[in-house]
């Protein structure tokens, strides 16, 4: 692996405005620092022809780089600790919770930081980190349907009474 002696030479200031206000210079220095920090994460290699390129990763290294986080899920009075990949979606989390709680994924509502999250949102994009708490609620519409079906089943279970006695 070859280290570049001065990464600041690689990045030039993109804003070439003539105004020299203190806010624009502070913003440009922050951009440069962000670019340098991003550059430090990238690994470089020199190919046999002398070309400097970004280092390739093997599939094994990519699999090892997958971060697994522990999410604490509250279902009212119970807590469930679920291990899941940081790049998974809330839909994937619902599927894992269905194995633990017995609720189907369509019957679940997940709240994180006070907002209900969609199934397609990724955990790491929303900001879920290791040992964060997520609230699991049962969908009120599904709960009402279950209540209606149980009361209907109880009514249907009562045997018919004969009105005429012989």
N, C-alpha and C positions, 0 to 999 in steps of 0.2 A: 504494500500500500504506500502510495506516495503522498506526502503532505505538500500542499501548496504554501509557499512561504508567506505570502500576504494576501489573504482573501479579499481585502478591501480594494485591491487593484482590479479584481474581476468584476466588481459591481460599480457601475457609474451612476451618478445621480440622474434619474430620469426626468426630473423637472428642471428645465433650463430657463426658468423665468428670470426676468431682469430685476424683479422686485426683491429686495433683500430684507424682508421683515423677519423679526425674530421667530414668529410662529412658523413660517415656512422653513426656516433653517432647522428649527427643532423637529418639525415633522420629517424633514429629509434625513436627519441624523437617526431618527427612530426607524425609518425605512431601511437605512443602511445596516443598522444594528440587527434588525429582523432578518435581513438577507444574509448577513454573516452568520447569525445563529442557525438559520436554515442550512447554510453551507456546511456548518460543522457537523450536521447530522448525516450528510451525504458522504459515502465512502467512494474514493476514486481509485482507479487503477490505470497503469500504462500498458497499452497493448504492444505486441511485438513490433508493430510499425512505428511506434513512438507516439501514438495518439492517446491523449488523456481522456478517459471516458468514465462514466459512472459505473461502479462495480455492480455486477449482476448478483442476484440472490438465487440460491437453489430452492426448490419447493420445500425441502426439509427445513431450511432456515426460515422461510415464510411461515411454515406451520409452527415452528418454535416461537416465532415472534407474536403469535396470537395471545392476546392478554385475556385472562379469565378473571372476572370480578365476582364478588359475593354481594348479592342484593338481598336485603331484609324486606320481606313482604308482610304487611300487616293485614289480617282479615278480621279486624275488629278486636277480638280478645285473644287471637292466636298470632304467633309469629312463625314465618317459614323462611329459612335461609336457602337461597337458590344460587348455585354457581352457574354462570353463563358467560359467554364471550362478550367482550366490551362492544364489539361491532354488531351484535345481534339486534333484532328489532323487538318492539314491544309485543308484536304478534308471536314471536318465538318465546318470549317470556310467558305469555298467556298459555301457550301449549305446554310448557314445563309446569306451570302452576295447575293446569287441569289434571295432571297426574297426581299432584299432591292434594288438591282441594276437592276434586270430584266435580267441579263446575266446568262446563264446556267453555271453550274460548269465547264464543259469541255471547255467553252469559256474564262475562267478566268486564269490569271497568277498572282500568289502572290509572291512578292519580299520582303524579310526581310533581313536587313543588306547587301543589294546589291546582294543577291543570290536568284535565283528562287527556291522555295521550292516545294517538291513533296507532293502529297496528303496523303501519308502514314506517313509523319514526324509529330511527336508530338510537340505541341507548347512549353511545358516546357523543352523538351530535346534540342531544338534549342536555347532556352534562352529567349523566349517571356515572358515579365512580364507585370504587370499592367500598362496601359496607354502607351504601346509601339506602334510605328507606323509601319504599313504594307502598301505596295504599291500594288494596284490592277491595272493590265493592261489587256486589251482585247487581246486575242490571235490573232496575225497578220494573220495567215492562215484563221481563221474563219472570220475575218474582211474582207479579200479579197473575200472570198466566198459570203459573204452578199452583197458586192459591185457588184460582177458579177451577182448575182441573181436579184438585183434591176434594174440594167441596162438591163438585159434580159427581165424582166417584163415590163419595159418601152417600149422596142422595140416590144414586143408582143402585147402591149396595143394599138399600132398605127393601125388604121383600114387599110385594104388593099385598095390601089388605083387602079382603073380600068385603063387599058391602052387604051382601045377602048371606044370611046364615040359614042353613037348612036344618 
